[in-house]
Amino acid sequence: MPTDTLLDAFLRDLAPLRPLALWAHGSLAGGDYQEGRSDLDLVAVLPGPLGPVRAWRVAALHTRLRAAGPLAAKLHCSYLTPKTLADPERRHLTWAHNGLMRRSVTPVTRRELHDFGRVLHGRAPGALLPPVPDLQLDRFVVRDQRDFWRPAVDRARLWRQDVWVDLGLLTFARATVTLREGRLISKREALAALPSLGAPREVVDDIARRRYGTAPGPPADDWLSHRAGATRAFLGPAIDALVATYG
């Protein structure tokens, strides 16, 4: 099922919950979306409150949608209400990774929605979401690098996995550009920025091959170890310097 067809099916299934708005952010809105590789990151605004019955209906909706094929597993959606959407620290009902959880809609996501969010239904983000001040965005970005990514660098086993290498480096590059220039960039733009930030070229090339080229075969075990070491050796000091400068 193509992406647009999946989104149409999701919106039809969502209709009984009377959504006020449905927005896309991330790569789907920012022009870096790759069908079958990228996640479909959505935010829905529903009339409140979202009690247990409505949470069950949300879970049932997503469970049914999985029959549409493997692309449906990449569809993630946070559910807000008019009374709960203003607080960036609040954790909202969210379907992600084939299950319900609660997580916040961060200042980065909120700024994405304001800057280039894709309206799939209803009102635009600017009509419902309060603006994100630059200081709020910068503080979140620094905190995310300091409190999440920097401790993760010390957990060596994580960095043998593609997802940690990719997101660790790309998130750092995006954070750096946001703090330096006050703008958000795509993952593709972040990849292009990494060499100038001092990231190991061989690791940047590896990410480019896997994300934007023909995927190579399973890497040799010694490459995974080397890649993990090179990534951690760069990221640790780089994050420390970023936090020292902007924290």
N, C-alpha and C positions, 0 to 999 in steps of 0.2 A: 504494500500500500504506500503510494507516494506521500510525502509530508503534508501537502495541502489537503489531500483526501483524509488523512488521519486527523488533521486539525478540524476539518468540517465535521467529521464523525464525533469528535470529542465535544465540539460545541453543541451538536444536536443532543447528545446524551446529557450535557450540562443544563440544557434549557429548562427542565422541570425544577431546577434549583433557582431559577429566575436570576441569573447573573446580571449585575449592573455593569460589569466590564470584564473583558478578558484581554490580557496584554502578553506579548512576547518580549523577552529581553535576551541578553547573552548573544551568542552567535546567530541565532535565528533572526534577531532584529538588527544586529550590527553588520551584517554582510559577510560573515565568515563561516556561515553554516555549510556543513558537508553532510549530506543525507547518508545515514547509516553509521556515521562516526560521531557527529555532534549530538549533544543533548538538546531536547526541546524544552526550554526553560520558560514557564508560564506563571502568571499571577492572575488569579480570579478574585473579583470582589463580589461577594454574595450578600443579600440581605441577612442581617443577623437575627438572633445569635446562632453560633455554630455549636450546638449541643451534641450529645451522643447520637441522636437519631440522624442528624445531618452528617455527622462524621461517618456513620455507617453507610449512608447513601453515597458519599464521596468514595469510600473504599470500594463499594460495590460497582460504582461507575468505572473506576480504573481497572478493577479485576475483569469486568466484561470487555473492556477495551483491549486487553492483552490478546484477545482472540484475533485482533486485526493484524497481528504479525510482530516480528521482533522490533520494529521501529517503535511500537507502543511502549516498550520497556524503557525507552529513552525519554519519554514524556514525563516531566516533573512539573508539579503545579502547587503553588502556595495559595491558601484560601484566606482572604481578608474580609472584614466587614467595615462599613463606614465608621463604626465606633472604635475599631481597633487598628486602623491602618496608619495612624499618625506616628506611632512610637516605633523607631527603628530597632529598639532593644526587645520588643515584644516577640514572643515565639508564636507562630501561627500554624494552624493545621496544614500539613504539607504531605503530598504524595510524592515519594522519590524512592528509587531503587526497590520498586515493587512492594512498598509498604508505607503505612502512615507514620508520621513523626511530627514533631513540632520544631520549627526553626524560624529564625528571624529573616525578615526581608531587609537586607543590609543597606547602609548608605550607598555602597557601590551599585547595587541593583536598583535602588531608587533613582540614582543619578542617571543610570542607563535608561530607565523608563522615561525620565524627563527629556533626555537628550535625543534618544533615537528609538524609544519603545515602539513596537508595532501593535497597533490597535486591531484586535481580531473581532472585538464585539464591544458595543456600548461606548461609554464615555472615555475620553482620553486621560492619560495619567495626570496631566496638569490640572484637570478639573477635580481630582479627588485626592491626590497625594500632595502633601506640603513640600515645598522646595527643599533641596539639600544644600545647606550653606557649605562653602568651601572648607571652613574650619572643621565642621562635622565630618566631612568626607576625609580630610587629611588625617584626623585623629583616628578614624576607623582603620584606614590603610596602615598607619604606623602600628596600631595595636595588633592588627592581624599578622603583620610581619614579625613583631616582637613576641607575641604570646602564643601564636599557633605555629608559624613556619620555623622560627628560630629553634624552639625546643625539638621540633621534628627532625631538624638537621642532625641532631645528636643520636637519633635512633637509626643506626646504620642499616638495619635489615630492610627498612622501608624503601631505601633508595636503589634497590635492585629491581624495583617495579617501574614499568614505563610511566604509569599514571603519576607517581610521585616526582619523577624526574621532569616530566612535561609540565605539570602544574606548578611545581616548585619554582622552576626557572621562569616560566611565562608569567606567573603571578608576581614574582619579584620585578620583572621588567615593566609590567603594567603599573605596579605600585610606584616605581621610580619615576616613570613619565607623569603619572598623576601628581606626585608631590613636586616635581620640578616645573611642570608646565600647566597644571590645573585642568587636565583633560583626560578622558578615558580613551584607551586604544584597544583594538581587537587582539586576539591571540596571534594572528598572522603578523600584525604590526609589532607585537612584543617579540616575536621570534626574530624579526629583522633587526630589532634594537639590541638584542642580547650580545652580539660580538663587540659592539662599542662599549658595552658595560663591563667587558672583561670576561664574559662567560667562555668556557672552553669550546673552541670551534668544533671539535670532533663531536661533542655532545649536541651542540646546536644543529649540526648537519644530521645527526641521528634523529633528532626530533623532526626535522624537516622531511626526511625520507619517510618516516612512519606516518606523519600527519597529513602530508601534502603530496607525497609521491607514492610509488608502488611499495607496499609494505614488504620488507625483507623477510627472509626465513627466520626461524628461531635463533637468537644470538647465542654465541658461544658463552660458556659460563665465565671465562676470564674477561670477556668484554663487559658483562654485567657488573662484575666487581670493579673493573677499571672505571667504568662510567659512573658508578655510585661514588667512588672515591673522588673523582674529578668534580662531580657535581657538588658534593658536600664541602670539598676544599674551597670551592668558589663561593657557595651560598652563605656559609657561616660568617666569614669576614664581611661579605657584601651586605648582608642584613644588619650586622652590627654597625657598620658605617652608616647605613641608611637611617637606622633608628637614632644613632648619635647625632646625625645632622638635623633630622626633622622631628625627633621626639621631644 
